[in-house]
Amino acid sequence: MTMLLRDALALPALRLTLLTGGDGLDRPVTQVFVTDLPDPRRYLCGGEVVLTGLMWRRGATDAENFVRACATARVAAIGAGHAALGRVPADLVEACRRHGVPLFEVPVEVSFREVIEAFAPSVWKQRANGLATVLGRQRGVVAAMAAGARLPDLLPAIAADLGVRCWLLSPAGRRIAGTAPLPAPAARDLCAAFLTATRLPFTTRVDGVPVSVTAITGSPEHRMASWLLACAPAVPQGWAPSGPEPGGDALAELVDVVALERTQADEAERVEQRLADQVGRALAGDGDEADLRARLRACGLSPDRGFVALAATLTGLRTPPALALAVLREAVRATGLPAAVTAALPGAPDAPVLAVVGDAASGPTAASVAGALRDALDVLAAGLGPGRLAVGISTPGRAGTALPGLVQEATHALRAAAARPGPVAVVRSDEVASHLMLLAGVPADTQRAFRSRLLDPLTGYDRQHGTDLVHTLNAFLSANGAWRRCAESLHVHVNTLRYRIGQIERLTGRDLDRFADRVDLFLALRLGEPSGS
């Protein structure tokens, strides 16, 4: 049986004296912990009797800090020895009364070892009984999973047995399993706290409810590729702002159970990834059309239905290349979009990763994919830190034969996304002007050389003489060569405009009456603008 605080105080050999907290005598004692740290929270799990010699006390305000730390950790009581001070100070008694923590005095002639030894038989018996219960429960879970049961079916019964509610989420907020509904804003708050927490596990509050959160890691070992396990006290109905925080033992046991599911999921993921990588190789030119269709079918996608291709890069993080693939895969899953395969395109380690989204009916639209993807990535953005995630999305294609072209579209849109600011950028190919899509396929050094050859004479002249020939050229081309309309937009006389255009033609060696020369100068100007503008 569990030892209660009143049982410990009643042991005649200890001669313990209760100073405050008589309404907490029925608290169960899980263990005895001796400390003189001013803040022992990191070493406490709840239910402890904390014995202290008061060596942390230097002034009257120290008692408040020590007791608040113990109350936050949900200890059963504090036992104070007064060998160092000759008494238990009144400020400690008052702080315990204020925080509702029972406080008892340990006589100077009674050592802390005697107190620990008096508690030990009951504590160890309680632990032995708890361990037997845990092992029996875990054996049952393993047997059920071996028989084909899945975690979403098992978790409610396990959590009810532990007296908690819990939710298993992906870092993008996708619900994997749980014991009760979780409002979408609460899920987003939990994910943001999980991705930015300085250490795990940690405790936060969602709508006033204390929630313990930890990670179920997978491969690769990064929070954006892990599952989030959140554990809250069981309450009769919905959310309740009161009640104790869930115990560490319950969270630890749930971690062990969920880790079994994660192991199975990772193994299934490896099998699916091998099939998806074959699609990636086929799209990179390794195989003919028949081979691509066969590989799509192996992944559960009909080659005769609609597709949208996504290409993504994850930069600025010192992480394995597999993380970009895991993040894109999770982002697509979190959208609830139709079936998809994700693969790393063959090539350099920093090559884009690819997702092919297919619909068994009519095919997804680029706008629906982009909208859903942005919502999922907004949640994941909290975990990027200094990193950047860029995603390009193709227009829809109506058959598997269109996929190679869709991949090229997505890759070009990705270049436009990579040039945009912010931690996350998503660009659809139809958001980028057609000429910019063509330019996106031209190597960057070729683009710079083309722009430099045409515009450097103008920019150099402008710097040297304080003129604005580049702006004049842009206005002239934007007005489609209409002299009067361009002059009015620049607020100059037509003759002044003709003089400036003459200077531009002389410096560039181009004739702005010729359509081909106008196109060249127009493209050179656009190469200097942000992609996607």
MARKOL-799432 format. One record per residue: x, y, z of N, C-alpha, C, O in turn. Coordinates in steps of 0.05 Angstrom, whole numbers, plus 5000, padded with zeros to 4 digits. Layout:
<recs>
XYZXYZXYZXYZ/...
</recs>
This chain:
<recs>
501749765000500050005000501850255000504050245009/500750474990502150724988502350855016500350865030/504650955023504951095049503851375045504651525026/502151455063501051725063502851905082504251795099/502652155078504252345094503552315124505252335141/500952275130500152255158501452005171502052005195/501751785155503051545166505951605174506951515194/507351755156510151815162510351995187512151955203/508652185189508752365212508052225238508852315260/506652005236505751855260507851655270507451535291/510151625255512251435264513451535290514751755289/513251395311514151505337517151535339518051715354/518651375325521551395327522651655315524851735322/521151775297522252015283521552275298523152465296/519452285313518652515328518452765310519452985317/517152735287516752955268514453135278512453025287/514753395274512753585283511653735259513153865245/509053715254507753865232507554155239506354225260/508554335222508454625227506254765212505154955221/505554655188503354765172502654565151504254385144/500154585141499254405119497754165128498053955116/496254185149494753955159492653845140491853615142/491854005120489853915101491153745079489753645061/493853715080495153555059496253295069498053175057/495253195092496352955104495752705089497052495094/493852705071493152465056494552455029493852295012/496652615026498252595001499952345002501252285022/500052204979501751964978504752044975505352244962/506551894987509351954986510651754967510551514971/511951854946513251684926516151624932517151414925/517551814944520251774951521152004970519752194974/523651984980524752184998527252304983528852154973/527352564982529552704968530852904986529453074998/533452894988534953075006536353284988537753214969/536053534994537353744978537654004994536154055013/539754154987540054424996540454614973541454834976/539454534949539454704926537254914929535054854940/537655164921535555364924533255314905531055414910/533655164883531555094864531954804854533354764835/530654614868531154324861529254214840529053974837/527754384826525554284809526454074789524953884784/528754114777529653934755530053644765530053464749/530253614791530753344802528253224814528353004826/525953354812523553264825521453174804521253294783/520052964811517952864793515152894804513152844790/514852964830512252984843511952764864512652534859/510752834886510152644907512452604927512152434945/514652744924516952704942516552844969515153054971/517752734990518252885014521052995012523052845010/521253265011523853395007524953465035523853625050/527253345041528653405066530853615060532453575041/531053825076533054025072534154125099532754155118/536854175099538154285122538154585122539454715139/536854715103536455005101539055155095539355385100/541055005083543555135076543255335053544955505049/541055315039540555505017539655775027539655975012/538855795053537656045062539856255070541456205087/539756485056541456705062539956945072541057125085/537356955065535657175073532757095073532056875065/531057285082528157215085526857155059524956995059/527757265036526457215011527156944999525856854980/529256815009530056554998527956335002527656154986/526556355024524456155030522356155009521355935001/521456385000519456404980520256254954518756104942/522756304946523756184921523855874924523155734905/524855774947525155494951522455354951522055144938/520555464966517955334969516455354943515055164935/516655574929515255594903516255384884514655264869/518855334884519955124866518854854874518154694856/518754794900517654534909514754504902513854294895/513254724906510354714900509854664870508054514862/511454794854511254754825511754464817510454364799/513554334831514254054825512253864839512553624835/510353964853508153804865509253604886508453374886/511053704904512153524925509953464945507953614948/510253244960508353174981508653355006506653435018/511153415013511653575037514653655037516253555022/515253845055517953925060518653865089517053935108/520853735093521853685121524253855126526253825111/524254015146526454205152527954125177526754095198/530554095174532354055197533454325205534154485188/533754375231534654635240537354635253538054805270/539054435245541654425257543354675249544854775265/542954775225544554995215543655255228545355425235/541055305230539955555240539055555268538555755280/538755305280537755285308534755305310533655275332/533355345287530455365288529455355259531055375240/526955305256525655325229524655615227522855685242/525655765208524956055207521956095200520755935186/520856315211518056365207517456425178515156365168/519356535162518756595134518356335118516956335098/519756115126519355865113516555755119515155645101/515655775144513055685151510955835136509055725125/511256105134509356265120509256205090507056195078/511556155078511656095050510255835044508855805024/510655635062509355375058506355405061504755275047/505455565080502655615084501455745059499255675050/502855935048501856085024501655905000499755934984/503555714996503555544973502155274977502055104959/501055235001499654985007501454745008500554525001/503854775017505754545020506054475049506854645065/505354225057505754145085508754175093510554105077/509254265117511954305127512154175155510554225173/514154005158514653885185517553935193519353965176/517953925219520553975231521853705238520553535250/524353675230525953435237527753515261529353695259/527353375284529053455308531953425302532853265286/533553585315536453585310537753325317539853255305/536553165335537752915342536952685323537952465326/535252745304534452545284535752605258535452825247/537252415247538652465222536852415198534752275201/537452535176535952495152536052205143534152105131/538252065149538451785141536251625156535051445144/535751685181533651545196530951585183529251405182/530451835174527851895161527651735136525551615130/529751725120529651575094529251285099527651155085/530651165119530350885125527550815135526550595130/526250995149523550955158521550945135519650805136/522051115115520251125092520750895073518950815059/523250795072524150625050522450375046521650325023/521650215066520149975061517550025045516949875026/516050225054513550285040514050385012512550314993/516050555008516650674982517450454962516550444940/519250274972520250054954517949864947517849754925/516249804966513949634961512149754940511149624922/511650024943510050164924511250144896509850104876/513850184894515250174868515149904856514649874832/515449694873515349424862512649354851512349244830/510549434866507749394856507349544830506049444811/508349794829507949954804509449834781508449834759/511849734786513449614764512049364753511949324729/510949204771509448964762507049044744506548924724/505749254753503449344737504249444710503049384689/506449604709507449714684508349484665507649494641/509849294676510749074659508348914648508348834624/506348864664504048724655502548874633501648754613/502349144637501049304616502549304590501349284569/505249324592506849334568506849064553506849054529/506848844568506548584555503948564540503848454518/501848674551499248674537499248834512498148754492/500649074513500849244490502349104467501549104444/504648984474506348854454504748624441504848594417/503348474458501748254447499548354428499048234407/498248574436496048674420497148784393495848744372/499448924394500649024369501548794351501248804326/502548584363503448354347501048224333501248104312/498648244346496248134334494948324314492848254302/496148554309495048744289493748984300492849154284/493449024326492249264337494049504333496549474334/492849734329494449974325494150164349492250144365/496050344351496050524374493550684378492550714400/492350804356489850954360487650794374485950914388/487750524371485750364384486450304413484750274430/489050284419489950204445490250434464489950404489/490950674454491750894471489550984491490151034514/486950994483484951084502484850914527484551014549/484950644523484850474547487350504564487150494589/489650524552492150554567492050814583492750814607/491251034570491251294584489151294607489751404628/486851164602484851154624485950994648485451074671/487450784642488650634664490650794680490950764704/492050984666494051154679492851404691494151544706/490351454685488951684696489751944682489852154695/490251934656491052174641489552184615488351984606/489652414602488952444574491552494559493452614570/491652414534494152454519493552484489491452394479/495352614475495152654447497952604434499952694445/497852474412500352434397500052584371498252524354/501752774366501652954343504252954328506352894339/504053014302506453074287507253364292505553514303/509653444286510453724292508953924274509054164280/507553834254505854014238503054024248501354154236/502453884271499753894282497953674274495653674281/498953484258497253254249496853064272498752984285/494353004277493652814299494152524290493052434270/495852394306496452114300494751934318493751724308/494352004343492651854361492052034384493252244388/490051964400489252124423486852014437485551834427/486452124461484252024477481752204477479652134488/482052444466479852634466480352834444482552864434/478252984435478653194415480553404426480653454449/482153514407483953734414483453964395483753934371/482654194405482154424388484554494371486854474380/484054574346486254634328488154854339490554824337/487155074351489055264363490755144385493155214387/489654964401491154834422493354654410495654654420/492754514388494754354374497054524364499354454366/496354754352498354924341500155034363502555054360/498955114386500455214409502355004420504655064426/501454754421503154534431505554494412507754454421/504954504386507154454366509154684368511554634367/508254934370510155154372511855134397514255184396/510555064420512155034445514054804443516354824453/513254584430515054354427517454414409519754344416/517054554387519154614368521154814379523454834369/520354974398522055194408523055144437524555304448/522154924450522954874478525954834480527254714463/527154944501530054914505530854644515533054554511/528954494528529554224537526954064537524754174539/527253804536525053614537525553404559527853334564/523353314572520653404570520253674584521953764599/517953804579517354054591514354064597512853904586/513554254613510754294620509854564611511154764616/507554564598506354814589503454814597502454614608/502055024591499155034597497755104571498555294557/495654964565493955004542491155054551489854874563/490155294546487455374557487255324587485155244597/489455384601489455364630490055084640490255044665/490354894623490854614631493754554631495154604611/494954434653497754354653498154114634496753914637/500054134616500553924596503553864596505154044592/504253614600507053524598507553434570505953284558/509853524558510353474530513153354527515053444540/513453154511516053044505516052944476514052964462/518352844467518752764439518952464436520052334454/517852364414518252084406519952104381518852154359/522452064384524252114361524251884341523551654348/524851954317525051764295527651804280529651874291/527451764254529751814237528952004214527051954200/530452224211532752314227531952424254529652494258/533852434272533352524300533352834301535352954306/531052944295530653234295527753284303525953124296/527253494317524453544327522453564304520153484307/523353674281521553704259520953434246519153414228/522353224254521852954244520952764266520752524262/520352874290519452724313516452744316515152904304/515352564334512652594343512652744369514552734384/510452874375510053024400507952874417505752814408/508752794441506852664459506152854482507952944496/503652924484502653114504500852964523499152804515/501153014549499752864570498553064590499953244600/495953044595494553224613492953064633492452834629/492153194656490553044676487852964664486753094647/486852734673484252644665482152814680482352854705/480152914666477953064678475352954667475352834646/473152994682470652884672469752984645468852824628/469953244640468953354615470753564605471553744620/471453554579472853774565475353874580476653724595/475954124575478254254587477454364615475254464619/479354334633478854444660481454584669483554464668/481254834679483654984686484954904712487055004719/483654724727484854644752485754354751485554214730/486854254773487753984774490753964772492054134762/491853744783494753714783495853654755494453564738/498453704752499753624727500053324726500353194747/500153204702500452914700503152834711505152974707/503252604724505752514736507852424716507152344693/510352444723512552374705512452074699513251994676/511551904718511451614712509451554690510051384673/507151694690505251644669506351724642505951574622/507651954641508752044615510951844606511051784582/512651754625514751564617513651304607514751194587/511551204619510350954609509050994582509250824564/507751224577506551274551508751294530508351204507/511051414537513251434518514151154509514551104485/514350964528515150694521513150564502513850424484/510550614507508450484490508550604462508450464443/508650874461508551004435511050954419510950944395/513350914433515750844419515550584402516750564381/513950394412513450154397512050214370512750104350/510050394371508650474347510550624328510450584304/512350794339514150944322516050754308516750804285/517050554322518850354310517550224286518750184265/515050144290513550014268513150204245513350134221/512450454251511950654231514450714215514350744190/516750734229519250784215520050554196521050604174/519450304204520050084187518350084162519250034140/515750144166513950164142514850394125514650384100/515850614137516750844122519150774104519350864082/520950614115523250534099522450374075523650404053/520550204078519650044055518350224034518950204010/516550404043515250594024517250774011516950843988/519350854026521351034015522950913992523651043973/523450653995524950513974523350523948524450563926/520650483950518950503926518850783915518950833891/518650983934518551263925521051343911521051493892/523351253922525951323909526151223881527451343864/524850993875524750893848523251083829524051123806/521151203839519651413824521451653819521551753797/522951733840524851953837526951903815527552073799/528051663815530051593795528751583767530051673747/526351483765524951483739524551763728524851813705/523751943746523252223738525852373731525752563717/528052273742530652393735531852283709534052353702/530252103696531152003670532051713670532951613650/531951583693532751303695530351123690529151023708/529751073665527550903657525751043637525851283633/524050873623522250983603519451023615519050993639/517551093598514851163607513550923620512250943641/513850683608512650443620513750393648512250303666/516350443652517550403677516450593698515950513721/516150843690514951053708512150973717511450993740/510550883698507750813704507750573724506150573742/509550383720509650153738510450233766509350133785/512350423768513250503794511150673808510950663833/509650833793507450983805505350783817504350833839/504650583802502750383812503750243837502150193855/506350183838507450053862507150233886507050133909/507050493883506650683905503750743910503150913928/501950613896499050653901497850883886495650963893/499250983866498251213850497451113822498950963809/495151203813494351133786495751313766495551563768/497251203747498751373727496951513708497851683692/494251463708492451583689490751803702488751893690/491351883726489852083740491552343742493752363730/490552533757491852793758494152803779494152653799/496052973773498353003791499153303794498653463776/500453363816501853613820504553543832504753373850/506653663822509353613832510253843851509654073846/511653773872512853963890515853913892516653683894/517354123892520254103896520954283920519954513921/522754193938523354343962526254323969527654123963/527254533982529954533993529854644022528254824028/531554534039531754624066534654704070536454534069/535154954076537855064078538255204105536255274118/540755244112541455394136541455234162541855344183/541054964160541054794184543254584181543654474159/544654534202546754324202545454054208545753944230/543953954189542453704192542953534168543753624147/542353274171542653094148540753164125538553264131/541453104100539653164078536953034081534953124070/536752804096534252664099532152834113529752774111/533053044128531053204143529253354123526853374128/530353454101528653594082526553414071524253494068/527253164066525252974056523152914078520752904072/524052884103522152834124520253064129517853024134/521253314127519553544132517553574109515253634114/518453544084516553564062514453344064512053394059/515253104070513352874073511252934094508852894090/512153034117510253094138508453334131506053324137/509553534118507953764110505653674091503453764094/506353504072504253404054502253234068499853264063/503053064087501152904102499353074119496953024121/500453284131498853454149496753604134494753694146/497053644108495053784092492453624088490353744083/492653364091490353194085489853164056487653094048/491853234039491553214010491552924002492052744018/490952863976490852593967493552453969495452573978/493552203961495952033964498352163951498152303930/500752133962503152253952505552073956505551903974/507552113940510151993945512252213947512052423934/514252173965516352373968519052233963519352003971/520852363949523352233943525552453940524952683935/528052363945530352543940531152503911531652283902/531352723896532252703869535152633868536752743883/535952453851538852373849540552623842539652793827/542952633853544752853848546252933872546952763889/546853193874548453293897546953263923544453243923/548353273946547053253972544953473976543053433991/545453703964543553933968541553943946540254153943/541153733930539153733909536353743922535953663944/534453853907531753873918530553603924531253403911/528653593942527053353947524353403933523553623929/523053183927520753193909518353053923518652853936/515953173919513453033926511653033902511453233888/510452813897508452783875505752733888505352523900/503952923885501252893897499352813876499052943855/497952593880496052493861493352443872493052383896/491252473856488552433864487352203848487652193823/486152013862485051783848482651853831481751693815/481552093834479252173819480052363796480452283774/480152623803480552823781483152973784483853123766/484552943806487053083808486853333825484853473822/488853403841488753643858489453893841490653873820/488654123851489354373838491854483852492354433875/493354643837495754763848495054943871496554963891/492855093868492055283889491355133915492055223937/489854903913489054753937491554643951491754633975/493454543935495954433946497454653961498354623983/497754883947499355103959498055213984499455264004/495455243984494055354008494355164032494955254054/493854904027494054714049496954684059497454664083/498754694040501654664047502554904064504054874083/501755144056502555384072501655364101503155434119/499155264105498155234132499855044149500555104172/500654824137502254624151505054734156506154694178/506254874137508954974140509055204159511155254172/506855354162506855574182507255464210508555594227/506255224215506655094241509555004244510755044265/510554874223513354764224515454984225517654944234/514755224216516655444214517955504241520255604242/516555454263517655514290520155354295521855434311/520455114282522754954287525055004268527154864270/524755194250526855234230529255384241531555354231/528855554261531055714272532255874250530856034237/534855854245536156004223535655884195536555994175/534255664194533955524168531755654151530155814161/531655574126529655674107528655434091530155254083/525955424088524755214072523355344048521655524051/524155274024522955374000521655143985522754923983/519255203974517755003960516655113934515555333934/517054973912515855043886513754843878514154603882/511554933867509254763860508554793831508355023821/508254573817507654573788504654623784503054613802/503954673759501154663751500254373750501954193749/497654313750496754033749497353903722497254033701/497953643723498153483698496053263700495353173721/495153173677492952993676493752703672491952533668/496252643672497152363668500052343677501452543679/500852093683503652053692505652133671507952193678/504852133645506752203624507552503627509652573617/505952663640506552943643508353003666509353223670/508952793683510452843708513252953704513953143718/514852863685517552983681517353283677518953433688/515453373660515153653656514153803681515054023686/512453673697511553793721513753833741513854023756/515553633742517853653760519653893752520654033769/520053933726521554163717520154423725521554613734/517554433722516054673730516454733760517054953768/516154523776516454553805519254643812519554803830/521254543798524054613804524454903797525955053811/523355003775523655283767522155463787523255673795/519755383796518355533816519855533843519755733858/521255323848522955303872525055523872525655643893/526255573849528355783847527156053854528456213868/524756093845523356353852522856363882523156573895/521956133894521456123923523956173939523856313959/526156063930528756083945529656383946531156453964/528756543927529656823926527857003943528457233947/525656893953523857053969524657053998525956864008/524057274013524857284041523157114059521057014051/523957084084522356944104523256664108524656554091/522556534131523456264136522056054118523255844113/519656114108518255924091517256084067516056294070/517655974043516656094018515555874001516855673996/513055913992511755723974510955883949509456073951/511755793926511155923900509955723881511155503876/507655793869506555623848507655723821508255953818/507955533803509155603777507355803762508355973747/504755793767502955983753502956263766501656443755/504356283788504656553800507056703788507256943791/508756563774511056683762510556733732509656553718/511256973723510857033695512256833677514256713685/511156783653512256573636515156623629516756433628/515956883624518756933617520656883641522956803637/519556923665521156873689521456573693523556483703/519356413686519656123688521856033669523355853676/521956143645524056073627526856153638528755993636/526956393649529556483659530456323683532856293689/528556213698529256053722530855813715532355703731/530455713690531955483681534755553671536255363664/535455803669538055883660539955903683539256023704/542355793681544355813703544756093713544656283697/545156123739545356383751547656553740547456793736/549956423734552256573724551656673696552656883688/550156513680549356603653547456843655547757033639/545656833674543757063678545357313685544857533675/547257293704548757523713550457643690550657883687/551557463673553157563651551457703631552257913620/549057603625547257723606546458003616546558203601/545658023641544758283652547158473652546758713645/549458383661551758553663552558673635553158903633/552458503615553358593588551458813578552458993564/548958803584547058993573546759243591546459463580/546759203617546059423635548359563649548059783658/550659423651552959553665553759823652554360003667/553659853626554360113615552460333624553260563628/549860263628547860463637548260523667548260753675/548560313683548860363712551460513718551560683736/553560453703556060603707555760893700556761063714/554460943678553961223669552261373689552861603696/550161243700548461363720550061443745549661653756/551761263754553361323778555261553773555661723790/556461563750558461763744557262043739558462243747/554962053726553762313719551262383734550062593729/550362213752547962273768545462273751543462403758/545462113730543062093713541361853722542061723741/539261793707537461583714536561433689534161403683/538561343673537961213648536660943651534960873635/537360793672536160523676533160563682531560413671/532460753699529660803705528160893679525960813675/529461063663528261153638527760923619525560903607/529660743617529260503600526960333609525360243593/526760293635524560133646521860263641519960123633/521760523644519160663639518460653609516160623603/520460673592519960673563518860403555516960383539/520060183564519159913557516459853570514759723557/515959953594513359913607511160053592508859973593/511860273578509860423563509660323534508360443517/510860093529510859963502511860153481511060133458/513860323488515060503468513360743460514060873441/511260793475509561033469510961283481511161313505/511961453463513661673471512161863490513161933512/509761953482508362163498507562043525507962183546/506461803526505661683551508061643569507761683594/510361563559512661523575513661783586514461803609/513761993569514662253578512962363600513962483619/510262323598508462413619508962263645508862383667/509562003644510061853668512661933682512861923706/514562033666517062123677517062423683518962523695/514962563675514662853679516963003665518163183677/517462923640519463063624518263123596516263003589/519663303582518763363554519563123536521462973542/518063093514518562873496521362893484522662693481/522263133479524963173468527063073488529162953480/526663133514528463033534528562723535530662603538/526162603532526062313531527562203507529062013509/527262343483528662243459531662263463533162083454/532562463477535462493482536462273500538562153495/534962203521535761993539535761723525537561563529/533761663509533661413494536061393475537161173471/536761623463539061623446541661543461543261393451/541961653485544261583502544161283508546261153508/541861173515541660893521542460723497543960523501/541560793473542260643449545260653444546560463435/546460893448549260923443550960753463552860633455/550160753489551660613509551360313507553260163512/548960213499548559923498549059803471549359563468/549159973450549359873423546859743413546959593394/544559803425542059683417540159893405540360133412/538359813387536459993374533759933386532659713381/532660123400530060083413527660093394525360053402/528260133368526160103348525859813340523859733328/527959643346527859363339526659203362527459233385/524759033355523358873375525258683390525058663415/527158563376528958373389530658513410531258403431/531558763403533258903422531558993447532558993469/529059063442527359123465526958883483527058913508/526558643472526258403488528758353505528558293528/531058383492533558333507533858523531534458433553/533258773527533558973548531358923570531858963593/528958853561526858793580527658563599527258573623/528658343587529458113603531858183622531858093644/533658343612535958423629534958583654535858543676/532958753649531758903672530358713691530658743716/528858523681527458333698529258153714528558063736/531658103704533457933718534558073743535657943761/534158323745535058473769532858503790533358623811/530458393784528258423803527958173820528957963812/526658193843526257953860524557753844522657823830/525257493847523757283832520857283841520257313865/519157243822516357223828514957493829512557503835/516357713824515057973826513458023802512258243799/
</recs>
